[in-house]
Amino acid sequence: MHTIAHSPGSSTMSVTFTVDEPDSRTEVILDIDFLLHPAWPDLDHLVLHPAGEQSSARYLTIDLPSDLEATYRYLRRPHRDSTPGTRDASLDSLRALCATGRPDPDVHERIDNPFGSEVTSSVLRGPNASPGHPVWRHQSPRIPLAESRLRTADGRATTIFHTDRPGITELVVLLDGDVWTDSLGLHSALERWNRPTTAFALVSTPDREKLADRRFMSVLIAEEVLPAVESHLGVKVGSKVTIVGHSYSGLAAAGLACDRPDLFGAAIIGSGSFWFRESHDARDDAAPGDLTSSLQAAPQTLLTGSRVLLHVGREEGGMIEQSRMFAEAATSAGAEVELCLYPGGHDYAWYRHALFDALDSLSPSTG
């Protein structure tokens, strides 16, 4: 469980995390993305402490922003004293540790399998956190949407949500579609959003290497998925297609918006991996990645008429500057660009709200 101590008006809160772990040979580590990853492999400050000799409870108290909405989980590894030698500091070792994550058994609000990680996370919401977008509150009336499934030539699944009414004029293509359906139950949220002229195509997640391959993504989405979806719906939406992606899929969505502005009139990009360079792992570099660099050299009219809605977590460190550099490059290439910061890390806890905030901006309610 977690308990929060907060003084009215304070921008911080003191959160105590408590979990049961009877095996004294096992360390329990708190995993909140923006705390864990920058500190790797020196995680002593995130290890939960025994509550006493006669207790199997472990606890850790840490100060966090009081407006935070984030996910967390508990990781486990052999206690340092029972494992001779030094810790492996490689990225693969960190991923292996994160794969041990388990949700808080005493917290019911969860996000299942974020980023396709097969690790369920619990939700922490501070006392000053935004209530979030209303479609996630399960209170708004629902307008039923039909669900269809298609497969591309290589067998990749695409799920389509659409109204049975005639008059579809807009299409939203979400990368990582399987995460949005399996982890977040997007179907119900879309029914609460209630835009009967908008259809949604959710594309299952390609491998990370494929997401960074601009030619592969252009063939997959522009040449295979879009024609199949339009044929299935019996519509031709032209450039009224919005492409959506987060993290590596955000990089892919941005690449599609840059490469095919004739098809994708808008892009919604969360925490895009704009640091990516084909030459090396550049996630800690301050210089812009390949996509931003290529856009900086593009004609000033390349993205005229396009809208690019970017969002990034306030606690994401260098990802913020990478997003700002991309935003500046897209603006210089003629796009209308918005960049919003949300209180959180690299996390679907706030991505889910940012997605619908951006969709509202693109398609305001007429009700």
C-alpha positions as CSV (number, residue, x, y, z in Angstrom):
1,M,0.0,0.0,0.0
2,H,1.0,3.6,0.0
3,T,0.1,6.4,2.4
4,I,0.5,10.1,1.6
5,A,1.3,13.0,4.0
6,H,0.7,16.4,2.5
7,S,0.4,19.9,3.9
8,P,-2.2,22.1,2.1
9,G,-0.6,24.4,-0.3
10,S,2.6,22.4,-0.5
11,S,4.0,21.4,-3.9
12,T,5.4,18.1,-2.5
13,M,4.0,15.1,-0.6
14,S,5.7,12.5,1.5
15,V,4.7,9.0,0.3
16,T,5.3,5.9,2.3
17,F,5.3,2.6,0.3
18,T,4.8,-0.6,2.3
19,V,4.7,-4.2,1.1
20,D,5.1,-7.6,2.6
21,E,8.2,-9.7,1.7
22,P,9.0,-12.5,4.1
23,D,12.3,-13.7,2.4
24,S,15.1,-11.9,4.1
25,R,17.4,-12.8,1.2
26,T,15.4,-10.7,-1.2
27,E,15.6,-6.9,-1.8
28,V,12.5,-5.1,-2.7
29,I,13.0,-2.0,-4.9
30,L,10.5,0.8,-5.7
31,D,10.2,1.3,-9.4
32,I,8.9,4.7,-10.5
33,D,10.3,5.4,-13.9
34,F,11.8,8.8,-13.4
35,L,13.4,7.7,-10.1
36,L,14.7,4.3,-11.1
37,H,16.2,4.7,-14.5
38,P,18.4,7.8,-14.0
39,A,19.8,6.2,-10.8
40,W,20.7,2.9,-12.2
41,P,22.6,0.9,-11.0
42,D,22.9,2.8,-7.7
43,L,19.5,2.0,-6.3
44,D,20.1,1.9,-2.6
45,H,17.8,4.9,-2.0
46,L,15.0,3.0,-3.6
47,V,15.3,-0.2,-1.6
48,L,12.5,-0.8,0.9
49,H,13.7,-1.3,4.5
50,P,12.6,-4.0,7.0
51,A,10.0,-2.6,9.4
52,G,11.5,-4.6,12.3
53,E,13.0,-8.0,13.2
54,Q,9.6,-9.5,13.9
55,S,7.9,-8.1,10.8
56,S,8.0,-9.2,7.2
57,A,6.9,-5.7,6.1
58,R,9.2,-3.5,4.1
59,Y,8.8,0.3,3.7
60,L,10.2,3.3,2.0
61,T,9.3,7.0,2.4
62,I,10.1,9.4,-0.4
63,D,9.1,13.0,-1.3
64,L,7.4,13.5,-4.6
65,P,5.5,16.3,-6.4
66,S,2.0,16.5,-5.0
67,D,0.4,16.9,-8.4
68,L,1.9,13.7,-9.7
69,E,-0.1,10.9,-11.4
70,A,2.3,8.0,-11.9
71,T,2.5,4.2,-12.0
72,Y,4.7,2.2,-9.7
73,R,5.6,-1.4,-9.0
74,Y,7.8,-3.5,-6.7
75,L,11.0,-5.1,-8.1
76,R,12.8,-8.0,-6.4
77,R,16.4,-9.3,-6.6
78,P,18.7,-11.3,-4.4
79,H,20.0,-9.3,-1.5
80,R,23.4,-7.7,-2.1
81,D,25.0,-9.6,0.7
82,S,23.9,-13.0,-0.8
83,T,25.2,-12.1,-4.3
84,P,29.0,-11.9,-4.5
85,G,30.6,-9.5,-7.0
86,T,29.3,-6.2,-8.3
87,R,26.0,-5.4,-9.9
88,D,25.7,-5.6,-13.7
89,A,25.2,-2.0,-14.9
90,S,24.0,-2.9,-18.4
91,L,20.7,-1.8,-19.9
92,D,19.8,-5.5,-20.4
93,S,20.3,-6.0,-16.7
94,L,18.0,-3.1,-15.9
95,R,15.3,-4.5,-18.2
96,A,15.7,-7.9,-16.5
97,L,15.2,-6.3,-13.1
98,C,12.2,-4.3,-14.3
99,A,10.7,-7.6,-15.6
100,T,10.4,-8.8,-12.0
101,G,8.0,-5.9,-11.2
102,R,4.7,-6.7,-9.4
103,P,1.8,-4.3,-8.6
104,D,1.0,-3.2,-5.1
105,P,-1.5,-5.8,-3.8
106,D,-3.3,-3.2,-1.7
107,V,-4.0,-0.8,-4.6
108,H,-6.8,-1.6,-6.9
109,E,-6.3,1.0,-9.6
110,R,-3.8,-0.5,-12.1
111,I,-2.5,-0.3,-15.6
112,D,-1.8,-3.7,-17.1
113,N,1.2,-4.4,-19.2
114,P,2.3,-0.9,-20.1
115,F,4.6,-0.7,-23.1
116,G,3.9,-4.4,-23.7
117,S,6.2,-5.1,-20.7
118,E,4.0,-7.9,-19.2
119,V,4.4,-6.1,-15.9
120,T,1.3,-4.7,-14.2
121,S,1.6,-1.3,-12.4
122,S,-0.3,0.4,-9.6
123,V,-1.4,4.0,-9.9
124,L,-0.3,6.7,-7.5
125,R,-2.3,9.9,-7.6
126,G,-1.2,12.9,-5.5
127,P,-3.7,15.2,-3.7
128,N,-3.0,18.0,-6.2
129,A,-3.2,15.8,-9.3
130,S,-5.5,16.9,-12.1
131,P,-8.8,14.9,-12.2
132,G,-7.8,13.9,-15.7
133,H,-9.9,13.6,-18.8
134,P,-13.5,12.6,-18.0
135,V,-13.6,9.7,-20.4
136,W,-11.5,7.7,-17.9
137,R,-13.9,8.4,-15.0
138,H,-16.5,5.9,-16.2
139,Q,-19.2,8.5,-15.6
140,S,-20.1,9.9,-19.0
141,P,-22.7,8.2,-21.2
142,R,-21.4,5.8,-23.8
143,I,-22.3,5.8,-27.5
144,P,-21.7,2.2,-28.8
145,L,-19.0,1.7,-31.3
146,A,-18.6,-1.3,-33.7
147,E,-15.4,-3.2,-33.5
148,S,-13.7,-4.9,-36.5
149,R,-10.3,-6.5,-37.0
150,L,-8.1,-6.6,-40.1
151,R,-4.7,-8.0,-40.8
152,T,-2.0,-6.6,-43.1
153,A,-0.2,-8.8,-45.6
154,D,2.5,-9.7,-43.0
155,G,-0.2,-10.7,-40.5
156,R,-0.1,-7.5,-38.3
157,A,-3.5,-6.9,-36.6
158,T,-5.4,-3.7,-36.8
159,T,-8.5,-3.1,-34.7
160,I,-11.1,-0.6,-35.9
161,F,-13.6,1.2,-33.7
162,H,-16.3,3.2,-35.5
163,T,-19.9,4.1,-35.4
164,D,-22.5,2.3,-37.5
165,R,-23.9,5.7,-38.6
166,P,-22.9,7.0,-42.0
167,G,-20.7,10.1,-42.3
168,I,-17.2,9.2,-41.1
169,T,-14.9,12.0,-42.1
170,E,-11.9,11.6,-39.9
171,L,-9.5,8.7,-39.0
172,V,-7.2,8.4,-36.0
173,V,-4.4,5.8,-36.3
174,L,-2.9,4.7,-33.0
175,L,0.4,2.9,-32.9
176,D,0.8,0.5,-30.0
177,G,-2.9,-0.3,-30.4
178,D,-2.6,-3.5,-28.5
179,V,-1.3,-1.7,-25.4
180,W,-4.2,0.8,-25.6
181,T,-6.8,-2.0,-25.8
182,D,-5.2,-4.6,-23.4
183,S,-3.8,-2.2,-20.8
184,L,-6.2,0.7,-20.7
185,G,-9.6,-0.5,-22.1
186,L,-9.6,2.2,-24.8
187,H,-12.8,1.0,-26.4
188,S,-14.9,2.3,-23.4
189,A,-13.1,5.6,-23.3
190,L,-13.7,6.1,-27.1
191,E,-17.4,5.4,-26.6
192,R,-17.5,8.1,-23.8
193,W,-15.7,10.6,-26.1
194,N,-18.6,10.5,-28.5
195,R,-17.4,11.7,-31.9
196,P,-19.5,9.7,-34.3
197,T,-17.7,11.1,-37.4
198,T,-14.3,9.8,-36.2
199,A,-13.1,6.3,-36.7
200,F,-10.1,4.7,-34.9
201,A,-7.6,2.2,-36.3
202,L,-5.3,0.6,-33.6
203,V,-2.2,-1.0,-35.0
204,S,-0.4,-3.7,-33.1
205,T,3.1,-2.9,-32.0
206,P,6.0,-3.6,-34.3
207,D,9.4,-4.4,-32.9
208,R,11.3,-1.5,-31.5
209,E,13.8,-1.6,-34.4
210,K,11.0,-1.5,-36.9
211,L,9.5,1.6,-35.2
212,A,12.7,3.5,-35.9
213,D,12.7,2.4,-39.5
214,R,11.0,5.2,-41.4
215,R,10.7,3.3,-44.7
216,F,9.2,0.2,-43.0
217,M,6.6,2.3,-41.1
218,S,5.7,4.3,-44.2
219,V,5.0,1.0,-46.1
220,L,3.1,-0.5,-43.1
221,I,0.9,2.4,-42.3
222,A,0.6,4.5,-45.5
223,E,0.6,1.7,-48.0
224,E,-1.0,-1.2,-46.1
225,V,-3.0,-0.2,-43.1
226,L,-4.6,3.0,-44.4
227,P,-6.0,1.6,-47.7
228,A,-7.3,-1.5,-45.9
229,V,-9.1,0.6,-43.3
230,E,-10.6,3.0,-45.8
231,S,-11.8,0.1,-47.9
232,H,-13.3,-1.6,-44.9
233,L,-15.1,1.6,-43.8
234,G,-16.1,2.5,-47.4
235,V,-14.7,6.1,-47.0
236,K,-11.8,8.1,-48.3
237,V,-10.7,10.5,-45.6
238,G,-7.8,12.1,-47.6
239,S,-5.4,14.0,-45.3
240,K,-7.9,14.0,-42.3
241,V,-5.8,11.3,-40.7
242,T,-4.2,11.8,-37.3
243,I,-1.3,9.6,-36.4
244,V,-0.7,8.8,-32.6
245,G,2.3,7.3,-30.9
246,H,4.2,7.4,-27.6
247,S,7.9,6.7,-26.9
248,Y,9.5,4.8,-29.8
249,S,6.0,4.8,-31.4
250,G,6.0,8.5,-30.9
251,L,9.2,8.7,-33.0
252,A,7.5,6.5,-35.6
253,A,4.4,8.8,-35.7
254,A,6.5,11.9,-36.0
255,G,8.4,10.3,-38.9
256,L,5.2,9.4,-40.7
257,A,3.9,13.0,-40.2
258,C,7.2,14.3,-41.7
259,D,7.4,11.8,-44.6
260,R,3.8,11.8,-45.6
261,P,2.2,15.2,-44.7
262,D,-0.2,14.5,-47.7
263,L,-1.8,11.7,-45.7
264,F,-1.3,12.7,-42.0
265,G,-2.6,16.1,-41.4
266,A,-2.1,15.9,-37.7
267,A,0.2,14.0,-35.2
268,I,-0.2,13.4,-31.5
269,I,3.2,12.4,-30.0
270,G,3.9,11.6,-26.4
271,S,7.5,11.4,-25.0
272,G,8.8,10.8,-28.5
273,S,12.2,9.1,-28.7
274,F,13.6,12.0,-30.6
275,W,17.1,11.2,-29.3
276,F,17.3,8.2,-31.6
277,R,20.3,7.9,-33.9
278,E,20.9,5.0,-36.2
279,S,24.7,5.2,-35.5
280,H,24.6,4.5,-31.7
281,D,22.5,4.6,-28.6
282,A,22.1,8.3,-28.1
283,R,19.5,8.4,-25.4
284,D,21.8,10.4,-23.1
285,D,23.1,12.8,-25.8
286,A,22.1,16.5,-25.7
287,A,22.3,16.9,-29.5
288,P,19.1,16.3,-31.6
289,G,18.5,12.8,-33.0
290,D,18.3,11.8,-36.7
291,L,14.7,12.8,-37.3
292,T,15.0,16.3,-35.8
293,S,18.3,16.8,-37.6
294,S,16.7,15.9,-41.0
295,L,13.7,18.1,-40.2
296,Q,16.0,21.1,-39.4
297,A,17.3,20.8,-43.0
298,A,13.9,20.4,-44.6
299,P,12.1,23.1,-46.7
300,Q,10.2,25.7,-44.7
301,T,6.9,24.6,-46.4
302,L,7.3,20.9,-45.8
303,L,4.7,20.7,-43.1
304,T,2.5,23.7,-44.0
305,G,-1.1,22.9,-43.0
306,S,0.0,20.2,-40.5
307,R,-0.7,20.2,-36.8
308,V,1.7,18.5,-34.4
309,L,0.6,18.1,-30.7
310,L,3.5,17.1,-28.5
311,H,3.3,16.1,-24.8
312,V,6.1,15.0,-22.5
313,G,6.4,14.3,-18.8
314,R,7.8,17.1,-16.5
315,E,10.0,14.5,-14.8
316,E,11.5,13.1,-18.1
317,G,14.8,15.0,-18.0
318,G,16.5,15.2,-21.4
319,M,13.3,14.0,-23.2
320,I,11.9,17.5,-22.6
321,E,14.7,19.2,-24.5
322,Q,14.5,16.6,-27.3
323,S,10.8,17.3,-27.7
324,R,11.5,21.1,-27.7
325,M,14.1,20.7,-30.4
326,F,11.7,18.7,-32.5
327,A,8.9,21.2,-31.9
328,E,11.2,24.1,-33.1
329,A,12.2,22.1,-36.2
330,A,8.6,21.3,-37.0
331,T,7.6,24.9,-36.6
332,S,10.3,26.0,-38.9
333,A,9.1,23.4,-41.5
334,G,5.7,25.1,-41.5
335,A,3.6,23.1,-39.0
336,E,1.3,24.4,-36.3
337,V,2.9,23.0,-33.1
338,E,1.9,22.7,-29.5
339,L,4.1,21.3,-26.7
340,C,2.5,20.5,-23.3
341,L,4.2,19.3,-20.1
342,Y,2.4,16.9,-17.9
343,P,3.3,16.1,-14.2
344,G,4.8,12.6,-14.6
345,G,7.4,10.4,-16.1
346,H,7.5,8.1,-19.1
347,D,4.1,6.8,-18.2
348,Y,0.7,5.8,-19.5
349,A,-0.9,7.1,-16.2
350,W,-0.9,10.6,-17.9
351,Y,-0.5,9.6,-21.5
352,R,-4.2,8.4,-21.4
353,H,-5.3,11.9,-20.4
354,A,-3.0,13.7,-22.8
355,L,-4.3,11.7,-25.7
356,F,-7.9,12.9,-25.2
357,D,-6.8,16.4,-24.4
358,A,-5.1,16.4,-27.8
359,L,-8.0,14.8,-29.6
360,D,-10.3,17.5,-28.0
361,S,-8.0,20.1,-29.4
362,L,-8.2,18.6,-32.9
363,S,-12.0,17.8,-32.8
364,P,-13.9,19.9,-30.3
365,S,-17.2,18.7,-29.1
366,T,-20.3,20.1,-30.7
367,G,-22.6,18.8,-28.0
